[in-house]
Amino acid sequence: MIPRKQLPPDVRLDTLAVREGLPASPWGENSEALFLTSSFVHPDAATAAARFANEEEAFVYTRFTNPTVTMMERRLAALEGTEACIGTSSGMAAILLLCMGLLKAGDHVICSRSVFGSTIKLLQGEFGKFGVQTTFVSQTDVSEWRDAIQPNTKLLFAETPTNPLTEVCDIQALAQIAHGAGALLAVDNCFCSPSLQKPAELGADVIIHSGTKYLDGQGRVIAGAICGPEHVINDKLVSVMRSAGMSLSPFNAWVVLKGLETLSIRMREQSRRALELAQWLEQQPQVQRVYHPSLKSHPQHELAMAQQSGQGGAVVSFIVQGDGPLARANAFAVIDATQICSITANLGDTKTTITHPSSTTHGRLTEEQRLSAGIAQGLIRVAVGLEDIEDIKADLARGLQQISA
Ligand SMILES: Cc1ncc(COP(=O)(O)O)c(C=O)c1O
């Protein structure tokens, strides 16, 4: 191993995003190596035994650890400002691992009812089957979280801003409630990434990532991660990962590792373009309402600006004119008229994506669950990429012009 230069202790986020990792291999590569190997060779049987028994630290098997995965984990932990990080095969695998590691039958979870649809399904459906009960509460009304606390509450789960309505919750207030009850606060930081928001600095215990989104940033791989203190990551989650195997592939870890190097530049630029698009949408007569945290009209604008480094993120949602079935028809017309935006449910890509949440990301929820989460049939979500924003405005104008205001 060739040690890389020792980073000074006070380097900033953009430097960590490019430099934090592991020593180079004996070849001294500048770009981090991709270790595509399932297992690692030991010099003799006694060393193998010591390594399997965790008496000697070494890479053993890629389901447990792998140098490329470890580099990604170290870099992401440095960006989030946490002691440790564990990579997972997807964002949902990260939430699964967290819940398997922290919860048992009879435990209670409090979760915002506006979180990603699969998170609701996982907590209510799958963990419900195993005797973990979840109370779903308002994203924005802190008193609902406080009132939902029970003696067996172990975890508060929040996502901020939410997908697709960009509702913001007060991380500091939720951390106080969690800690007062002896529970942990987990925050899904997928929409902001650590370049805009650092939940650990605001008191969150663990941070969830879908690396599929901004961390990769170019829509190439499925990946996930959990950042947090060593007593959670190493003591509660590593052994579950070893047994259950929701491990991150080295190839996907490498793609995310390299994606992190441009994270801040992409986030700042995509965020700026998203605000420009949101302001333009607010002027369009065929648009009923626009959701973006940087807009003064956003109900949690001030909280979002304080929590998110003064930036709104790259997701803009809006409701087109129309009642009943017409709302859905109008939303489909706008989506279908686009010639640039990709019609896909993913986000966090340099390519702008457009989706109809009610029939895609939130399609598995009941209409009642959708309505309580504010997912209207006329709602469209745009995740702004890096194309010229004037071209994206023109792309949306094509469909909007077909709707009678
Ligand atoms: C906020 C949020 N969390 C978690 C996930 C799940 O991530 P993945 O698709 O990588 O499993 C998503 C996916 O869209 C998401 O939007």
The ligand as an SDF file (V2000), in Angstrom:
LIG
                    3D

 16 16  0  0  0  0  0  0  0  0999 V2000
  -36.2060    9.8990   -0.6020 C   0  0  0  0  0  0  0  0  0  0  0  0
  -35.8870    8.5270   -1.0690 C   0  0  0  0  0  0  0  0  0  0  0  0
  -35.4010    7.6270   -0.2090 N   0  0  0  0  0  0  0  0  0  0  0  0
  -35.0830    6.3670   -0.5970 C   0  0  0  0  0  0  0  0  0  0  0  0
  -35.2740    5.9600   -1.8960 C   0  0  0  0  0  0  0  0  0  0  0  0
  -34.9220    4.5550   -2.2790 C   0  0  0  0  0  0  0  0  0  0  0  0
  -33.7310    4.5010   -2.9600 O   0  0  0  0  0  0  0  0  0  0  0  0
  -33.3270    3.3150   -3.9640 P   0  0  0  0  0  0  0  0  0  0  0  0
  -34.1780    3.4540   -5.1740 O   0  0  0  0  0  0  0  0  0  0  0  0
  -31.8730    3.5080   -4.1930 O   0  0  0  0  0  0  0  0  0  0  0  0
  -33.6220    2.0260   -3.2550 O   0  0  0  0  0  0  0  0  0  0  0  0
  -35.7710    6.8610   -2.8370 C   0  0  0  0  0  0  0  0  0  0  0  0
  -35.9500    6.4440   -4.2460 C   0  0  0  0  0  0  0  0  0  0  0  0
  -36.5250    7.1440   -5.0570 O   0  0  0  0  0  0  0  0  0  0  0  0
  -36.0930    8.1830   -2.4190 C   0  0  0  0  0  0  0  0  0  0  0  0
  -36.5910    9.1060   -3.2720 O   0  0  0  0  0  0  0  0  0  0  0  0
  1  2  1  0
  2  3  1  0
  2 15  2  0
  3  4  2  0
  4  5  1  0
  5  6  1  0
  5 12  2  0
  6  7  1  0
  7  8  1  0
  8  9  2  0
  8 10  1  0
  8 11  1  0
 12 13  1  0
 12 15  1  0
 13 14  2  0
 15 16  1  0
M  END
$$$$
